[in-house]
Amino acid sequence: MSSLEGWDLPGEGQPSDVSAEPRVETTPEEPHDVVVTLLHRAPSCDREALTLWRQMLSNSRTADKTLQELLRVLQNWPWHHTSTADGNSIDVSVLAATRALQEILQMPEHLPGLRVHFPHFFLALLFQMLFTTEELPEEVDAFWQRVQQEGRLPSTPSRLAMETLKELLSYVGLEDEMREFERKHGWEALLNPETQLSAMGLLARELRGAWRGSRYEIARYIVELLSREQPRLELPAMAFLAELLACPDMWRYAERVLQLAPRYLRSESSVMRCLVLRALSILCHEPAMTKRMWILQRRLMELLGDADGEVVEMTLSLLRRMLWDINQPFFKSITLELAERLQPLFDHNNSRVQLLSLQLFQRLMEGANKKGRKKLKELVYQSLVQLLCILHDENQEVAEASRDTLLRAVHLLQKRKLSRLLERRQTWPAGECLLSESSSSRASQYVQQALWCLQSRKPSVQEAAVRFMGLAGQRLKGQQEELQVIREALQSMPGDISASLANLSTQTQLILTAVDGTASSRPRLLDRLHGAWRRRTSLWVSD
């Protein structure tokens, strides 16, 4: 016998007789056909349809199976494709299932199955909210317009999902958390595609403390979802999971997250890379997980060259936490490569990246053993002038971090005189000392570092680089090739630099010309010096 036999279902496209009670002669053990046919024929869930829902849900043999069938539809946006027992194919709209669930949640009957399946209903409705804020497919929009004419429904499908989700949270006793989320404008943020991800994180934080019995099942479901190819859900799912991982006893999913991390750290989306780094930073609070995380060291090192400053900042923060225990065996294996990757970040346009890279470089110098220090010394030599120039960074916190790093570097190199000058904050005497204690070849290397600093976006760092080149030029007397490189670099500086920097550049070129002993370019340099002076004077007058 068909599972529909004995059920008076409303005919498709026909109005229901609200005064008639449906005739039920038998109760089907498998309510699949009844559920999908009811959703297909009465998507607005009128009074007759609601009576049928109540009848199925009040029967202990069919209640849980009915909810599972309804959930199965909700999890297949935008259409659930299925067939009935007699072989007829049928397409059921997720919106019809949402409308039915909204009415079911208002029934006075106690439905234990809703609490049992709460995690899955919750995520199905939450993701439906996200889907319906996008442009709806034409056939879904046409369906929605037709259903709206048949019943009193919210203005948009996303608001139908939102109202149903609110009813669900209230049903399981989360009214206080729901109101707090609303007070922080979380619901409206979920309806806005530009703020959805931050709203997902906020919702997870608001609810995680009250979810002791459900959060593990929710996390398990999200991890399974992220293990499959679900591009539309990956970002919101990761945003939600990252916050759930902060719950106690969530370490059971840590291994799965580590398995997923390499794939998502290579995502083209910088937002996804940030979300994964956020999740890893939370897991890193557990010492055992810190050691496990070293399987990601190669990818994390690559992310230090990411074009997105926030990704670099979060990667540095994670690496710093991972390297907190400098005695762990992994430390020695990455010291040199990590030091090389950190150096370009000292003058990053993100001040947090600068601070973290400088602090991490200090950590590497502190943690290196005797053998490691010997290999590290050459890299430290390659950073000295850069650190000296960044002492003049406009950001005082960055400047102090550079001073601390430079002091640690000269201590490693056992340059006591230079260390004393830096401790007294005698920056340029320290620069002269650095050059005086260096061979000609080492001084040439220092000039190369200064040339790199000349490309900085920060005028104060550029000025420091020019000053150092002036000092270095005197040390390189007679080395015309090196002096010519410096002059050409100074001459090629952009024309829109400040008057003070232009003046300093011209003065430095004059000094280098005098050191070099060539007078052919002296008149032209004097003209440039006078021009720079006139520009500087005009600035004073305009002020």
Disulfide bonds with the S-S distance in Angstrom:
none
